[in-house]
Amino acid sequence: MRDATAAAVFAAVLFAGVLGLLLAPQKFVSVVENRELAAAPSLSVESVVSGRFAAESEIYLLDRFPLRDMWAGLGSAAAAASGQRDNGRVDFGDDGWLFSMDAIDLRQLDVNLGYIREFIADASREYPGVVFSVLPAPASWTVAGDMLPPLAPVDDETGAMFAIQETLGGDALVCDPTEALSEAFGSGVPVYYRTDHHWTSRGAYTAYRVWAKSRGLTPLDESDFNVSTVSETFFGTNASKAGLPWTAPDIIEVFARKDAPPLTMTTESEKAGEAVRVSHSLYDVKFLAERDQYAYFLGGNNPVVTVDTGAPGGGTLLLVKDSFAHCFAPFLTAHFSRIILVDPRYHRNGFTRFFEENDVTDVLFLYSATQIASDRNLFYLQL
């Protein structure tokens, strides 16, 4: 009788979930996880025979199941309470640290490094004199590894960093900031968020100093900035994946350069009907009242952002990037008159116009190492 009751309860919950899935309005973005939800699978003979339809249907149903975030949070809390050190998506570290369980795909890394190397070769041939540099950001588990749970199954980034240096080092300045970030973390500097995969503004500043010196630039001192806390309630993507109700928030700091000239930031959405947005700040304060507070930096993910810094005679930097560049960009404004930030995940129209319409002097690739090893969009890195 007890087994029959449990089965009936399970069937009722499942039926209610499916009914809710059918009746609830469609959502396309998870605000909690800050990502797009899986689209409905396309039904065809080929997709059924290959098994793709079944696999995509499973992902779709998991993404759209009613109260999914609540159920996931309950499952994570139960796992942590029972002594488990992860929930299959996040490692539960010491002192409230949460680490993404991302994998280093060495095959995809090799493919992506090929795209970057080919782009550098083509651009060097068409636009001689441009200086190329690469700044791979290490994952938080590499820098703050002492906070990982025992025997956590995380990938070693050493091989990925070596492959980046070996493949691109002959054509570009490759700057690995891991040692400097690790030293800063060891001395108590919060260079990564505990609840998010990004580095903090202090982490970005640490990496900026390493990169600037490798590029032959004189990095700004911390005394050149006013450092202030703009949020004490930040919960990052790792907190969303963990769903643990007792997670403590992070703080967000901002480094505002003293006596900086007025700047203009132009944001292109590349979506039909959306106008170009112009502002005079690198920060969008409205996001501090929303779930995705990290979007405070540069207004979040956009295909193309152009910053006219007001710095005279500084040249033009083309910054090919992921979101690790968002809190890094403010440190560059003293060195370049124009900074063009392009995200290949959203920009699919080639890069020729950036060279043709601007006197590009530098190209910097700033990606997290895990993103370089997993991104399926670097194919669009073409002239």
Secondary structure, 3 states (H helix, E strand, C coil): CHHHHHHHHHHHHHHHHHHHHHHCCCCCEECCCCEECCCCCCCCHHHHHHCHHHHHHHHHHHHHCCCHHHHHHHHHHHHHHCCCCECCCEEECHHHCEEECCCCCHHHHHHHHHHHHHHHHHHHHHCCCCEEEEEEECCHHHHCHHHCCCCCCCCCCHHHHHHHHHHHCCCCEECCCHHHHHHHHHCCCCCECCCCCCECHHHHHHHHHHHHHHHCCCCCCHHHEEEEEEEEEECCHHHHHHCCCCCCCEEEEEEEECCCCCCEEEEECCCCCCCCEEECCCECHHHHHCCCHHHHECCCCCCEEEEECCCCCCCEEEEEECHHHCCCHHHHCCCCCEEEEECCCCCCCCCHHHHHCCCEEEEEEEEEHHHHCCCCCHHHCCC
